[in-house]
Amino acid sequence: MTGRQRCGLGLIITSFIIWACILLLPFTELAGAEQVMWGGVIYGISYGVFFLGIVLLGKEMWAKIKAGTRRIFRRGSKQNPPQS
């Protein structure tokens, strides 16, 4: 893994951490409208950081991550269909 790809992976992980900060907003002393505004700002920043990370990773590495994620969340087995 190159330095550029490590940086991209680090940015993707950082984007999830930034996104998780939205869960802390209800516990702040901000007014409701301010919480909504900050939630949008935090979401926008995490979205931008995520896609910057994808660009730095490159197509090949992103394809490997997607394939691994699909393998984890795949439902059932296609080899043994249910019998009726």
N, C-alpha and C positions, 0 to 999 in steps of 0.2 A: 504494500500500500504506500503510495507516494505521500509526500508532505501535503500536497494540495488535497488529496483525498481524505487524509486525516483531519485537515482543517474543515472540510465539508461535512464529515461525519460529526465532528465536534459542534458545528453550527446547527446541525439537525437535532442533536441531543439538547443543545442550549435552547432551541426553539420550543421543545417540549417543556423545559423548565420554565421558560418565560410564560408559556400558555398556562401552566399550572398556577401561576401567580394570580390568575383571574379568580381562582377559588378563595383567595384571601380577601377579596374586595368586600364581601358582606361584613367582615369583622373590622373594617376601618370606620373612622368617624366621618366619612364623606357623606354628603347628601345623596339621595337616590339618583338624581340626574348626573351628578359628578361620578358616581360609581358606574353608571352606564357609559359615560364618556370615556373613563379610564379603561373600562372593559374593552371598548372598541379599539382604543389606542394600543393596549397590550396585545389584543388579538392581531391587529394589523402588523405590529412589530414582529410577533412570533411567525406570522405568515411570510413576511419578507425574509426573515432569517432562515426559515425552512427552505424556501426556494433558492436562496443564495447558496445554501449548503448543497442542494441538489445539483446546481450548476457546477460547483467545485468538485463534486463527486464524479461527475461524468456519466454518460449513458450506460456504459457497461456495468459499473458498480451499482448504479441505481436499479438496473434490471435484476442484478443478483439479490438486492435487498427486497425488491418487490416479490420475487419468486420465493424467497425464504418466508416472507410474511404470508403469502398465499398458502404455502405449505402448512404453516402453523394454524391458520384459521379455516382450513379446508374442512368441510363437514362430511362425515361418513367416509366410506371406502367405496370406490367405484368397482373394485374387484369382486366383491360379494354383494350383489343387490339383494334386497329383502325378498323372501319367499312368501307367497300368499297361500 
